[in-house]
Amino acid sequence: MSPVITDVISSTELGRFPDENVAESLQRITGVQIERVRGEGSRVSIRCSSSDLI
């Protein structure tokens, strides 16, 4: 069995961040990256996950 590491954040906590949108707030989580379009976060990618899941 492989170890599982999780990082959890509630929607309430997410709303407290001073970011412009949810994508920008999610980038604060380790392993999450965002793509920016005209300076604003838009696409979210999660390390070691399939692009089919997003």
All heavy atoms as atom14 arrays in JSON, in Angstrom:
{
  "sequence": "MSPVITDVISSTELGRFPDENVAESLQRITGVQIERVRGEGSRVSIRCSSSDLI",
  "atom14_mask": [
    [1, 1, 1, 1, 1, 1, 1, 1, 0, 0, 0, 0, 0, 0],
    [1, 1, 1, 1, 1, 1, 0, 0, 0, 0, 0, 0, 0, 0],
    [1, 1, 1, 1, 1, 1, 1, 0, 0, 0, 0, 0, 0, 0],
    [1, 1, 1, 1, 1, 1, 1, 0, 0, 0, 0, 0, 0, 0],
    [1, 1, 1, 1, 1, 1, 1, 1, 0, 0, 0, 0, 0, 0],
    [1, 1, 1, 1, 1, 1, 1, 0, 0, 0, 0, 0, 0, 0],
    [1, 1, 1, 1, 1, 1, 1, 1, 0, 0, 0, 0, 0, 0],
    [1, 1, 1, 1, 1, 1, 1, 0, 0, 0, 0, 0, 0, 0],
    [1, 1, 1, 1, 1, 1, 1, 1, 0, 0, 0, 0, 0, 0],
    [1, 1, 1, 1, 1, 1, 0, 0, 0, 0, 0, 0, 0, 0],
    [1, 1, 1, 1, 1, 1, 0, 0, 0, 0, 0, 0, 0, 0],
    [1, 1, 1, 1, 1, 1, 1, 0, 0, 0, 0, 0, 0, 0],
    [1, 1, 1, 1, 1, 1, 1, 1, 1, 0, 0, 0, 0, 0],
    [1, 1, 1, 1, 1, 1, 1, 1, 0, 0, 0, 0, 0, 0],
    [1, 1, 1, 1, 0, 0, 0, 0, 0, 0, 0, 0, 0, 0],
    [1, 1, 1, 1, 1, 1, 1, 1, 1, 1, 1, 0, 0, 0],
    [1, 1, 1, 1, 1, 1, 1, 1, 1, 1, 1, 0, 0, 0],
    [1, 1, 1, 1, 1, 1, 1, 0, 0, 0, 0, 0, 0, 0],
    [1, 1, 1, 1, 1, 1, 1, 1, 0, 0, 0, 0, 0, 0],
    [1, 1, 1, 1, 1, 1, 1, 1, 1, 0, 0, 0, 0, 0],
    [1, 1, 1, 1, 1, 1, 1, 1, 0, 0, 0, 0, 0, 0],
    [1, 1, 1, 1, 1, 1, 1, 0, 0, 0, 0, 0, 0, 0],
    [1, 1, 1, 1, 1, 0, 0, 0, 0, 0, 0, 0, 0, 0],
    [1, 1, 1, 1, 1, 1, 1, 1, 1, 0, 0, 0, 0, 0],
    [1, 1, 1, 1, 1, 1, 0, 0, 0, 0, 0, 0, 0, 0],
    [1, 1, 1, 1, 1, 1, 1, 1, 0, 0, 0, 0, 0, 0],
    [1, 1, 1, 1, 1, 1, 1, 1, 1, 0, 0, 0, 0, 0],
    [1, 1, 1, 1, 1, 1, 1, 1, 1, 1, 1, 0, 0, 0],
    [1, 1, 1, 1, 1, 1, 1, 1, 0, 0, 0, 0, 0, 0],
    [1, 1, 1, 1, 1, 1, 1, 0, 0, 0, 0, 0, 0, 0],
    [1, 1, 1, 1, 0, 0, 0, 0, 0, 0, 0, 0, 0, 0],
    [1, 1, 1, 1, 1, 1, 1, 0, 0, 0, 0, 0, 0, 0],
    [1, 1, 1, 1, 1, 1, 1, 1, 1, 0, 0, 0, 0, 0],
    [1, 1, 1, 1, 1, 1, 1, 1, 0, 0, 0, 0, 0, 0],
    [1, 1, 1, 1, 1, 1, 1, 1, 1, 0, 0, 0, 0, 0],
    [1, 1, 1, 1, 1, 1, 1, 1, 1, 1, 1, 0, 0, 0],
    [1, 1, 1, 1, 1, 1, 1, 0, 0, 0, 0, 0, 0, 0],
    [1, 1, 1, 1, 1, 1, 1, 1, 1, 1, 1, 0, 0, 0],
    [1, 1, 1, 1, 0, 0, 0, 0, 0, 0, 0, 0, 0, 0],
    [1, 1, 1, 1, 1, 1, 1, 1, 1, 0, 0, 0, 0, 0],
    [1, 1, 1, 1, 0, 0, 0, 0, 0, 0, 0, 0, 0, 0],
    [1, 1, 1, 1, 1, 1, 0, 0, 0, 0, 0, 0, 0, 0],
    [1, 1, 1, 1, 1, 1, 1, 1, 1, 1, 1, 0, 0, 0],
    [1, 1, 1, 1, 1, 1, 1, 0, 0, 0, 0, 0, 0, 0],
    [1, 1, 1, 1, 1, 1, 0, 0, 0, 0, 0, 0, 0, 0],
    [1, 1, 1, 1, 1, 1, 1, 1, 0, 0, 0, 0, 0, 0],
    [1, 1, 1, 1, 1, 1, 1, 1, 1, 1, 1, 0, 0, 0],
    [1, 1, 1, 1, 1, 1, 0, 0, 0, 0, 0, 0, 0, 0],
    [1, 1, 1, 1, 1, 1, 0, 0, 0, 0, 0, 0, 0, 0],
    [1, 1, 1, 1, 1, 1, 0, 0, 0, 0, 0, 0, 0, 0],
    [1, 1, 1, 1, 1, 1, 0, 0, 0, 0, 0, 0, 0, 0],
    [1, 1, 1, 1, 1, 1, 1, 1, 0, 0, 0, 0, 0, 0],
    [1, 1, 1, 1, 1, 1, 1, 1, 0, 0, 0, 0, 0, 0],
    [1, 1, 1, 1, 1, 1, 1, 1, 0, 0, 0, 0, 0, 0]
  ],
  "atom14_positions": [
    [[0.85, -1.17, 0.0], [0.0, 0.0, 0.0], [0.9, 1.24, 0.0], [1.85, 1.33, 0.76], [-0.89, -0.01, 1.24], [-1.8, 1.19, 1.29], [-2.82, 1.27, 2.76], [-4.06, 0.08, 2.37], [0.0, 0.0, 0.0], [0.0, 0.0, 0.0], [0.0, 0.0, 0.0], [0.0, 0.0, 0.0], [0.0, 0.0, 0.0], [0.0, 0.0, 0.0]],
    [[0.59, 2.19, -0.84], [1.38, 3.42, -0.9], [0.78, 4.47, 0.03], [-0.43, 4.51, 0.24], [1.43, 3.94, -2.33], [0.15, 4.27, -2.76], [0.0, 0.0, 0.0], [0.0, 0.0, 0.0], [0.0, 0.0, 0.0], [0.0, 0.0, 0.0], [0.0, 0.0, 0.0], [0.0, 0.0, 0.0], [0.0, 0.0, 0.0], [0.0, 0.0, 0.0]],
    [[1.63, 5.33, 0.58], [1.11, 6.38, 1.46], [0.35, 7.43, 0.65], [0.65, 7.69, -0.5], [2.36, 6.99, 2.08], [3.45, 6.68, 1.12], [3.07, 5.38, 0.46], [0.0, 0.0, 0.0], [0.0, 0.0, 0.0], [0.0, 0.0, 0.0], [0.0, 0.0, 0.0], [0.0, 0.0, 0.0], [0.0, 0.0, 0.0], [0.0, 0.0, 0.0]],
    [[-0.65, 8.02, 1.28], [-1.46, 9.04, 0.63], [-1.3, 10.34, 1.42], [-1.45, 10.35, 2.64], [-2.94, 8.63, 0.59], [-3.8, 9.74, 0.02], [-3.12, 7.35, -0.2], [0.0, 0.0, 0.0], [0.0, 0.0, 0.0], [0.0, 0.0, 0.0], [0.0, 0.0, 0.0], [0.0, 0.0, 0.0], [0.0, 0.0, 0.0], [0.0, 0.0, 0.0]],
    [[-0.99, 11.4, 0.72], [-0.88, 12.71, 1.35], [-2.0, 13.58, 0.8], [-2.19, 13.66, -0.41], [0.49, 13.35, 1.05], [1.59, 12.46, 1.61], [0.56, 14.74, 1.63], [2.97, 12.88, 1.2], [0.0, 0.0, 0.0], [0.0, 0.0, 0.0], [0.0, 0.0, 0.0], [0.0, 0.0, 0.0], [0.0, 0.0, 0.0], [0.0, 0.0, 0.0]],
    [[-2.76, 14.2, 1.68], [-3.86, 15.05, 1.24], [-3.69, 16.46, 1.78], [-3.09, 16.67, 2.83], [-5.22, 14.51, 1.7], [-5.23, 14.48, 3.12], [-5.48, 13.13, 1.16], [0.0, 0.0, 0.0], [0.0, 0.0, 0.0], [0.0, 0.0, 0.0], [0.0, 0.0, 0.0], [0.0, 0.0, 0.0], [0.0, 0.0, 0.0], [0.0, 0.0, 0.0]],
    [[-4.22, 17.39, 1.06], [-4.26, 18.78, 1.49], [-5.69, 19.23, 1.27], [-6.2, 19.18, 0.16], [-3.29, 19.62, 0.66], [-2.96, 20.95, 1.29], [-3.61, 21.3, 2.3], [-2.06, 21.63, 0.8], [0.0, 0.0, 0.0], [0.0, 0.0, 0.0], [0.0, 0.0, 0.0], [0.0, 0.0, 0.0], [0.0, 0.0, 0.0], [0.0, 0.0, 0.0]],
    [[-6.35, 19.63, 2.33], [-7.78, 19.94, 2.26], [-8.01, 21.39, 2.65], [-7.4, 21.91, 3.57], [-8.57, 19.02, 3.23], [-10.04, 19.36, 3.2], [-8.32, 17.57, 2.89], [0.0, 0.0, 0.0], [0.0, 0.0, 0.0], [0.0, 0.0, 0.0], [0.0, 0.0, 0.0], [0.0, 0.0, 0.0], [0.0, 0.0, 0.0], [0.0, 0.0, 0.0]],
    [[-8.91, 22.02, 1.91], [-9.31, 23.38, 2.23], [-10.81, 23.5, 2.0], [-11.33, 23.02, 0.99], [-8.53, 24.41, 1.4], [-8.84, 25.82, 1.84], [-8.76, 24.24, -0.07], [-7.87, 26.84, 1.32], [0.0, 0.0, 0.0], [0.0, 0.0, 0.0], [0.0, 0.0, 0.0], [0.0, 0.0, 0.0], [0.0, 0.0, 0.0], [0.0, 0.0, 0.0]],
    [[-11.51, 24.09, 2.95], [-12.96, 24.22, 2.82], [-13.3, 25.41, 1.93], [-12.49, 26.32, 1.74], [-13.61, 24.39, 4.19], [-13.32, 25.66, 4.72], [0.0, 0.0, 0.0], [0.0, 0.0, 0.0], [0.0, 0.0, 0.0], [0.0, 0.0, 0.0], [0.0, 0.0, 0.0], [0.0, 0.0, 0.0], [0.0, 0.0, 0.0], [0.0, 0.0, 0.0]],
    [[-14.5, 25.42, 1.4], [-14.92, 26.54, 0.56], [-14.96, 27.84, 1.35], [-14.7, 28.91, 0.81], [-16.27, 26.24, -0.08], [-17.25, 26.05, 0.92], [0.0, 0.0, 0.0], [0.0, 0.0, 0.0], [0.0, 0.0, 0.0], [0.0, 0.0, 0.0], [0.0, 0.0, 0.0], [0.0, 0.0, 0.0], [0.0, 0.0, 0.0], [0.0, 0.0, 0.0]],
    [[-15.26, 27.76, 2.63], [-15.27, 28.96, 3.47], [-13.87, 29.55, 3.58], [-13.67, 30.75, 3.42], [-15.8, 28.63, 4.88], [-17.1, 28.06, 4.76], [-15.85, 29.86, 5.76], [0.0, 0.0, 0.0], [0.0, 0.0, 0.0], [0.0, 0.0, 0.0], [0.0, 0.0, 0.0], [0.0, 0.0, 0.0], [0.0, 0.0, 0.0], [0.0, 0.0, 0.0]],
    [[-12.88, 28.68, 3.83], [-11.49, 29.15, 3.91], [-11.02, 29.68, 2.56], [-10.31, 30.68, 2.5], [-10.58, 28.02, 4.38], [-10.82, 27.61, 5.82], [-10.07, 26.35, 6.18], [-9.73, 25.57, 5.29], [-9.82, 26.16, 7.38], [0.0, 0.0, 0.0], [0.0, 0.0, 0.0], [0.0, 0.0, 0.0], [0.0, 0.0, 0.0], [0.0, 0.0, 0.0]],
    [[-11.41, 29.02, 1.49], [-11.03, 29.45, 0.15], [-11.55, 30.85, -0.14], [-10.85, 31.67, -0.73], [-11.59, 28.46, -0.87], [-11.02, 28.5, -2.27], [-9.56, 28.12, -2.27], [-11.8, 27.56, -3.17], [0.0, 0.0, 0.0], [0.0, 0.0, 0.0], [0.0, 0.0, 0.0], [0.0, 0.0, 0.0], [0.0, 0.0, 0.0], [0.0, 0.0, 0.0]],
    [[-12.75, 31.16, 0.32], [-13.34, 32.47, 0.1], [-12.66, 33.58, 0.88], [-12.83, 34.76, 0.56], [0.0, 0.0, 0.0], [0.0, 0.0, 0.0], [0.0, 0.0, 0.0], [0.0, 0.0, 0.0], [0.0, 0.0, 0.0], [0.0, 0.0, 0.0], [0.0, 0.0, 0.0], [0.0, 0.0, 0.0], [0.0, 0.0, 0.0], [0.0, 0.0, 0.0]],
    [[-11.87, 33.24, 1.87], [-11.18, 34.25, 2.67], [-9.88, 34.73, 2.03], [-9.33, 35.73, 2.47], [-10.89, 33.7, 4.06], [-12.14, 33.49, 4.88], [-11.81, 33.02, 6.27], [-13.06, 32.78, 6.99], [-13.2, 31.88, 7.94], [-12.18, 31.13, 8.29], [-14.35, 31.72, 8.54], [0.0, 0.0, 0.0], [0.0, 0.0, 0.0], [0.0, 0.0, 0.0]],
    [[-9.39, 34.02, 1.04], [-8.17, 34.45, 0.37], [-8.44, 35.71, -0.45], [-9.53, 35.89, -0.99], [-7.64, 33.35, -0.55], [-7.08, 32.15, 0.17], [-7.32, 30.88, -0.31], [-6.31, 32.29, 1.3], [-6.8, 29.77, 0.32], [-5.78, 31.18, 1.95], [-6.03, 29.92, 1.46], [0.0, 0.0, 0.0], [0.0, 0.0, 0.0], [0.0, 0.0, 0.0]],
    [[-7.45, 36.58, -0.57], [-7.65, 37.84, -1.29], [-7.49, 37.73, -2.81], [-7.17, 38.71, -3.47], [-6.54, 38.73, -0.7], [-5.45, 37.77, -0.4], [-6.15, 36.52, 0.07], [0.0, 0.0, 0.0], [0.0, 0.0, 0.0], [0.0, 0.0, 0.0], [0.0, 0.0, 0.0], [0.0, 0.0, 0.0], [0.0, 0.0, 0.0], [0.0, 0.0, 0.0]],
    [[-7.73, 36.56, -3.36], [-7.52, 36.33, -4.78], [-8.72, 36.76, -5.6], [-9.83, 36.89, -5.09], [-7.2, 34.85, -5.03], [-5.96, 34.42, -4.27], [-4.91, 35.07, -4.46], [-6.04, 33.45, -3.5], [0.0, 0.0, 0.0], [0.0, 0.0, 0.0], [0.0, 0.0, 0.0], [0.0, 0.0, 0.0], [0.0, 0.0, 0.0], [0.0, 0.0, 0.0]],
    [[-8.49, 36.92, -6.9], [-9.53, 37.37, -7.82], [-10.56, 36.29, -8.14], [-11.72, 36.58, -8.42], [-8.9, 37.87, -9.13], [-8.07, 39.11, -8.96], [-8.89, 40.31, -8.56], [-10.0, 40.49, -9.12], [-8.45, 41.06, -7.68], [0.0, 0.0, 0.0], [0.0, 0.0, 0.0], [0.0, 0.0, 0.0], [0.0, 0.0, 0.0], [0.0, 0.0, 0.0]],
    [[-10.12, 35.01, -8.16], [-11.05, 33.93, -8.5], [-10.6, 32.62, -7.85], [-9.54, 32.57, -7.2], [-11.2, 33.77, -10.02], [-9.88, 33.49, -10.71], [-9.05, 32.75, -10.2], [-9.7, 34.08, -11.88], [0.0, 0.0, 0.0], [0.0, 0.0, 0.0], [0.0, 0.0, 0.0], [0.0, 0.0, 0.0], [0.0, 0.0, 0.0], [0.0, 0.0, 0.0]],
    [[-11.37, 31.58, -8.0], [-11.09, 30.29, -7.36], [-9.8, 29.68, -7.87], [-9.02, 29.11, -7.09], [-12.28, 29.31, -7.56], [-11.94, 27.94, -7.02], [-13.52, 29.84, -6.89], [0.0, 0.0, 0.0], [0.0, 0.0, 0.0], [0.0, 0.0, 0.0], [0.0, 0.0, 0.0], [0.0, 0.0, 0.0], [0.0, 0.0, 0.0], [0.0, 0.0, 0.0]],
    [[-9.51, 29.8, -9.16], [-8.27, 29.24, -9.71], [-7.06, 29.83, -9.0], [-6.13, 29.11, -8.64], [-8.19, 29.5, -11.22], [0.0, 0.0, 0.0], [0.0, 0.0, 0.0], [0.0, 0.0, 0.0], [0.0, 0.0, 0.0], [0.0, 0.0, 0.0], [0.0, 0.0, 0.0], [0.0, 0.0, 0.0], [0.0, 0.0, 0.0], [0.0, 0.0, 0.0]],
    [[-7.06, 31.13, -8.8], [-5.93, 31.77, -8.13], [-5.83, 31.36, -6.67], [-4.74, 31.25, -6.13], [-6.03, 33.28, -8.29], [-5.82, 33.7, -9.74], [-5.9, 35.19, -9.95], [-5.97, 35.95, -8.97], [-5.89, 35.59, -11.13], [0.0, 0.0, 0.0], [0.0, 0.0, 0.0], [0.0, 0.0, 0.0], [0.0, 0.0, 0.0], [0.0, 0.0, 0.0]],
    [[-6.95, 31.11, -6.02], [-6.92, 30.62, -4.64], [-6.4, 29.2, -4.57], [-5.63, 28.86, -3.67], [-8.32, 30.68, -4.03], [-8.74, 32.01, -3.88], [0.0, 0.0, 0.0], [0.0, 0.0, 0.0], [0.0, 0.0, 0.0], [0.0, 0.0, 0.0], [0.0, 0.0, 0.0], [0.0, 0.0, 0.0], [0.0, 0.0, 0.0], [0.0, 0.0, 0.0]],
    [[-6.79, 28.36, -5.53], [-6.36, 26.97, -5.52], [-4.86, 26.81, -5.74], [-4.26, 25.85, -5.27], [-7.12, 26.17, -6.59], [-8.57, 25.87, -6.28], [-9.24, 25.22, -7.49], [-8.7, 24.98, -5.05], [0.0, 0.0, 0.0], [0.0, 0.0, 0.0], [0.0, 0.0, 0.0], [0.0, 0.0, 0.0], [0.0, 0.0, 0.0], [0.0, 0.0, 0.0]],
    [[-4.22, 27.77, -6.41], [-2.79, 27.64, -6.66], [-1.98, 27.7, -5.37], [-0.82, 27.34, -5.34], [-2.31, 28.71, -7.63], [-2.15, 30.07, -7.02], [-1.56, 31.08, -7.98], [-0.99, 30.73, -9.0], [-1.69, 32.34, -7.64], [0.0, 0.0, 0.0], [0.0, 0.0, 0.0], [0.0, 0.0, 0.0], [0.0, 0.0, 0.0], [0.0, 0.0, 0.0]],
    [[-2.6, 28.09, -4.27], [-1.92, 28.12, -2.98], [-1.69, 26.71, -2.43], [-0.9, 26.52, -1.51], [-2.74, 28.92, -1.97], [-2.86, 30.38, -2.34], [-3.82, 31.08, -1.38], [-3.97, 32.47, -1.7], [-3.22, 33.45, -1.22], [-2.24, 33.16, -0.38], [-3.44, 34.69, -1.55], [0.0, 0.0, 0.0], [0.0, 0.0, 0.0], [0.0, 0.0, 0.0]],
    [[-2.39, 25.72, -2.97], [-2.24, 24.34, -2.53], [-1.06, 23.72, -3.26], [-0.93, 23.85, -4.48], [-3.53, 23.54, -2.8], [-4.69, 24.16, -2.03], [-3.34, 22.07, -2.42], [-6.04, 23.56, -2.36], [0.0, 0.0, 0.0], [0.0, 0.0, 0.0], [0.0, 0.0, 0.0], [0.0, 0.0, 0.0], [0.0, 0.0, 0.0], [0.0, 0.0, 0.0]],
    [[-0.2, 23.03, -2.53], [0.97, 22.38, -3.11], [0.53, 21.4, -4.19], [-0.39, 20.61, -3.99], [1.75, 21.62, -2.02], [2.11, 22.55, -1.01], [2.99, 20.96, -2.58], [0.0, 0.0, 0.0], [0.0, 0.0, 0.0], [0.0, 0.0, 0.0], [0.0, 0.0, 0.0], [0.0, 0.0, 0.0], [0.0, 0.0, 0.0], [0.0, 0.0, 0.0]],
    [[1.19, 21.46, -5.35], [0.89, 20.55, -6.45], [-0.15, 21.07, -7.42], [-0.45, 20.43, -8.41], [0.0, 0.0, 0.0], [0.0, 0.0, 0.0], [0.0, 0.0, 0.0], [0.0, 0.0, 0.0], [0.0, 0.0, 0.0], [0.0, 0.0, 0.0], [0.0, 0.0, 0.0], [0.0, 0.0, 0.0], [0.0, 0.0, 0.0], [0.0, 0.0, 0.0]],
    [[-0.71, 22.24, -7.14], [-1.71, 22.83, -8.03], [-1.06, 23.99, -8.78], [-0.4, 24.84, -8.18], [-2.94, 23.34, -7.24], [-3.91, 24.06, -8.16], [-3.63, 22.19, -6.53], [0.0, 0.0, 0.0], [0.0, 0.0, 0.0], [0.0, 0.0, 0.0], [0.0, 0.0, 0.0], [0.0, 0.0, 0.0], [0.0, 0.0, 0.0], [0.0, 0.0, 0.0]],
    [[-1.23, 23.99, -10.09], [-0.72, 25.06, -10.93], [-1.87, 25.62, -11.75], [-2.82, 24.89, -12.05], [0.36, 24.56, -11.86], [1.58, 24.06, -11.14], [2.59, 23.47, -12.09], [2.28, 23.17, -13.24], [3.8, 23.32, -11.63], [0.0, 0.0, 0.0], [0.0, 0.0, 0.0], [0.0, 0.0, 0.0], [0.0, 0.0, 0.0], [0.0, 0.0, 0.0]],
    [[-1.77, 26.89, -12.1], [-2.8, 27.48, -12.94], [-2.17, 28.08, -14.19], [-0.99, 28.38, -14.23], [-3.62, 28.56, -12.19], [-2.74, 29.76, -11.82], [-4.3, 27.98, -10.98], [-3.54, 30.95, -11.3], [0.0, 0.0, 0.0], [0.0, 0.0, 0.0], [0.0, 0.0, 0.0], [0.0, 0.0, 0.0], [0.0, 0.0, 0.0], [0.0, 0.0, 0.0]],
    [[-2.99, 28.21, -15.19], [-2.6, 28.88, -16.42], [-3.28, 30.24, -16.41], [-4.44, 30.36, -16.03], [-3.08, 28.06, -17.62], [-2.72, 28.62, -18.96], [-3.26, 27.75, -20.07], [-3.09, 26.51, -19.98], [-3.85, 28.29, -21.0], [0.0, 0.0, 0.0], [0.0, 0.0, 0.0], [0.0, 0.0, 0.0], [0.0, 0.0, 0.0], [0.0, 0.0, 0.0]],
    [[-2.56, 31.26, -16.81], [-3.13, 32.61, -16.81], [-3.45, 33.05, -18.24], [-2.71, 32.8, -19.16], [-2.17, 33.6, -16.18], [-1.98, 33.34, -14.71], [-1.12, 34.4, -14.07], [-1.0, 34.15, -12.66], [-1.87, 34.56, -11.74], [-2.91, 35.26, -12.1], [-1.69, 34.3, -10.48], [0.0, 0.0, 0.0], [0.0, 0.0, 0.0], [0.0, 0.0, 0.0]],
    [[-4.57, 33.72, -18.39], [-4.98, 34.31, -19.65], [-5.19, 35.8, -19.38], [-6.03, 36.16, -18.54], [-6.28, 33.67, -20.19], [-6.75, 34.38, -21.43], [-6.07, 32.2, -20.44], [0.0, 0.0, 0.0], [0.0, 0.0, 0.0], [0.0, 0.0, 0.0], [0.0, 0.0, 0.0], [0.0, 0.0, 0.0], [0.0, 0.0, 0.0], [0.0, 0.0, 0.0]],
    [[-4.41, 36.63, -20.04], [-4.44, 38.08, -19.81], [-4.28, 38.44, -18.34], [-4.96, 39.3, -17.81], [-5.7, 38.69, -20.38], [-5.67, 38.75, -21.9], [-6.95, 39.27, -22.46], [-7.52, 38.11, -23.14], [-8.79, 37.88, -23.33], [-9.67, 38.73, -22.93], [-9.19, 36.8, -23.95], [0.0, 0.0, 0.0], [0.0, 0.0, 0.0], [0.0, 0.0, 0.0]],
    [[-3.4, 37.69, -17.65], [-3.09, 37.98, -16.25], [-4.02, 37.36, -15.23], [-3.75, 37.4, -14.05], [0.0, 0.0, 0.0], [0.0, 0.0, 0.0], [0.0, 0.0, 0.0], [0.0, 0.0, 0.0], [0.0, 0.0, 0.0], [0.0, 0.0, 0.0], [0.0, 0.0, 0.0], [0.0, 0.0, 0.0], [0.0, 0.0, 0.0], [0.0, 0.0, 0.0]],
    [[-5.12, 36.77, -15.67], [-6.08, 36.18, -14.74], [-6.0, 34.66, -14.79], [-5.94, 34.06, -15.86], [-7.5, 36.62, -15.11], [-8.54, 36.13, -14.13], [-9.92, 36.68, -14.43], [-10.01, 37.74, -15.06], [-10.89, 36.03, -14.04], [0.0, 0.0, 0.0], [0.0, 0.0, 0.0], [0.0, 0.0, 0.0], [0.0, 0.0, 0.0], [0.0, 0.0, 0.0]],
    [[-5.99, 34.02, -13.61], [-5.95, 32.56, -13.54], [-7.17, 31.94, -14.18], [-8.29, 32.39, -13.96], [0.0, 0.0, 0.0], [0.0, 0.0, 0.0], [0.0, 0.0, 0.0], [0.0, 0.0, 0.0], [0.0, 0.0, 0.0], [0.0, 0.0, 0.0], [0.0, 0.0, 0.0], [0.0, 0.0, 0.0], [0.0, 0.0, 0.0], [0.0, 0.0, 0.0]],
    [[-6.94, 30.89, -15.02], [-8.08, 30.28, -15.69], [-8.08, 28.77, -15.6], [-9.0, 28.2, -15.04], [-8.15, 30.72, -17.15], [-6.99, 30.32, -17.84], [0.0, 0.0, 0.0], [0.0, 0.0, 0.0], [0.0, 0.0, 0.0], [0.0, 0.0, 0.0], [0.0, 0.0, 0.0], [0.0, 0.0, 0.0], [0.0, 0.0, 0.0], [0.0, 0.0, 0.0]],
    [[-7.08, 28.09, -16.12], [-7.06, 26.62, -16.09], [-6.28, 26.12, -14.9], [-5.22, 26.63, -14.58], [-6.42, 26.07, -17.37], [-7.27, 26.24, -18.58], [-6.61, 25.56, -19.74], [-6.64, 24.12, -19.59], [-7.44, 23.32, -20.27], [-8.27, 23.83, -21.13], [-7.4, 22.03, -20.08], [0.0, 0.0, 0.0], [0.0, 0.0, 0.0], [0.0, 0.0, 0.0]],
    [[-6.79, 25.09, -14.26], [-6.15, 24.5, -13.09], [-5.61, 23.14, -13.47], [-6.31, 22.35, -14.1], [-7.16, 24.35, -11.93], [-6.53, 23.66, -10.74], [-7.72, 25.71, -11.52], [0.0, 0.0, 0.0], [0.0, 0.0, 0.0], [0.0, 0.0, 0.0], [0.0, 0.0, 0.0], [0.0, 0.0, 0.0], [0.0, 0.0, 0.0], [0.0, 0.0, 0.0]],
    [[-4.36, 22.85, -13.1], [-3.82, 21.51, -13.3], [-3.25, 21.01, -11.98], [-2.7, 21.79, -11.2], [-2.75, 21.48, -14.4], [-1.66, 22.3, -14.05], [0.0, 0.0, 0.0], [0.0, 0.0, 0.0], [0.0, 0.0, 0.0], [0.0, 0.0, 0.0], [0.0, 0.0, 0.0], [0.0, 0.0, 0.0], [0.0, 0.0, 0.0], [0.0, 0.0, 0.0]],
    [[-3.45, 19.73, -11.74], [-3.02, 19.1, -10.49], [-1.95, 18.09, -10.82], [-2.16, 17.21, -11.67], [-4.21, 18.44, -9.77], [-5.3, 19.48, -9.51], [-3.76, 17.77, -8.48], [-6.61, 18.91, -9.03], [0.0, 0.0, 0.0], [0.0, 0.0, 0.0], [0.0, 0.0, 0.0], [0.0, 0.0, 0.0], [0.0, 0.0, 0.0], [0.0, 0.0, 0.0]],
    [[-0.8, 18.2, -10.17], [0.32, 17.31, -10.42], [-0.1, 15.84, -10.26], [-0.86, 15.51, -9.35], [1.46, 17.62, -9.44], [2.71, 16.85, -9.74], [3.83, 17.14, -8.76], [3.81, 18.48, -8.24], [4.22, 18.8, -7.03], [4.67, 17.88, -6.21], [4.18, 20.04, -6.62], [0.0, 0.0, 0.0], [0.0, 0.0, 0.0], [0.0, 0.0, 0.0]],
    [[0.35, 15.01, -11.16], [0.11, 13.55, -11.15], [-1.35, 13.19, -11.4], [-1.82, 12.15, -10.94], [0.59, 12.92, -9.86], [2.35, 13.1, -9.59], [0.0, 0.0, 0.0], [0.0, 0.0, 0.0], [0.0, 0.0, 0.0], [0.0, 0.0, 0.0], [0.0, 0.0, 0.0], [0.0, 0.0, 0.0], [0.0, 0.0, 0.0], [0.0, 0.0, 0.0]],
    [[-2.1, 14.05, -12.07], [-3.47, 13.69, -12.41], [-3.65, 13.77, -13.91], [-2.94, 14.49, -14.6], [-4.48, 14.6, -11.71], [-4.41, 15.89, -12.23], [0.0, 0.0, 0.0], [0.0, 0.0, 0.0], [0.0, 0.0, 0.0], [0.0, 0.0, 0.0], [0.0, 0.0, 0.0], [0.0, 0.0, 0.0], [0.0, 0.0, 0.0], [0.0, 0.0, 0.0]],
    [[-4.59, 13.03, -14.41], [-4.89, 13.02, -15.82], [-5.66, 14.27, -16.22], [-6.5, 14.75, -15.46], [-5.73, 11.78, -16.16], [-6.25, 11.87, -17.45], [0.0, 0.0, 0.0], [0.0, 0.0, 0.0], [0.0, 0.0, 0.0], [0.0, 0.0, 0.0], [0.0, 0.0, 0.0], [0.0, 0.0, 0.0], [0.0, 0.0, 0.0], [0.0, 0.0, 0.0]],
    [[-5.38, 14.81, -17.38], [-6.1, 15.99, -17.83], [-7.57, 15.67, -18.1], [-8.41, 16.56, -18.19], [-5.46, 16.57, -19.08], [-5.49, 15.63, -20.12], [0.0, 0.0, 0.0], [0.0, 0.0, 0.0], [0.0, 0.0, 0.0], [0.0, 0.0, 0.0], [0.0, 0.0, 0.0], [0.0, 0.0, 0.0], [0.0, 0.0, 0.0], [0.0, 0.0, 0.0]],
    [[-7.91, 14.39, -18.22], [-9.3, 13.98, -18.41], [-10.16, 14.23, -17.16], [-11.36, 14.32, -17.23], [-9.4, 12.49, -18.75], [-8.72, 12.17, -20.06], [-8.56, 13.09, -20.91], [-8.33, 11.01, -20.27], [0.0, 0.0, 0.0], [0.0, 0.0, 0.0], [0.0, 0.0, 0.0], [0.0, 0.0, 0.0], [0.0, 0.0, 0.0], [0.0, 0.0, 0.0]],
    [[-9.52, 14.34, -16.01], [-10.25, 14.51, -14.76], [-10.64, 15.94, -14.5], [-11.5, 16.22, -13.66], [-9.39, 14.02, -13.58], [-8.98, 12.55, -13.62], [-8.05, 12.24, -12.47], [-10.21, 11.65, -13.57], [0.0, 0.0, 0.0], [0.0, 0.0, 0.0], [0.0, 0.0, 0.0], [0.0, 0.0, 0.0], [0.0, 0.0, 0.0], [0.0, 0.0, 0.0]],
    [[-10.02, 16.86, -15.18], [-10.25, 18.29, -14.9], [-11.2, 18.89, -15.91], [-11.18, 18.63, -17.04], [-8.91, 19.05, -14.88], [-8.02, 18.45, -13.8], [-9.11, 20.52, -14.63], [-6.63, 19.0, -13.76], [0.0, 0.0, 0.0], [0.0, 0.0, 0.0], [0.0, 0.0, 0.0], [0.0, 0.0, 0.0], [0.0, 0.0, 0.0], [0.0, 0.0, 0.0]]
  ]
}
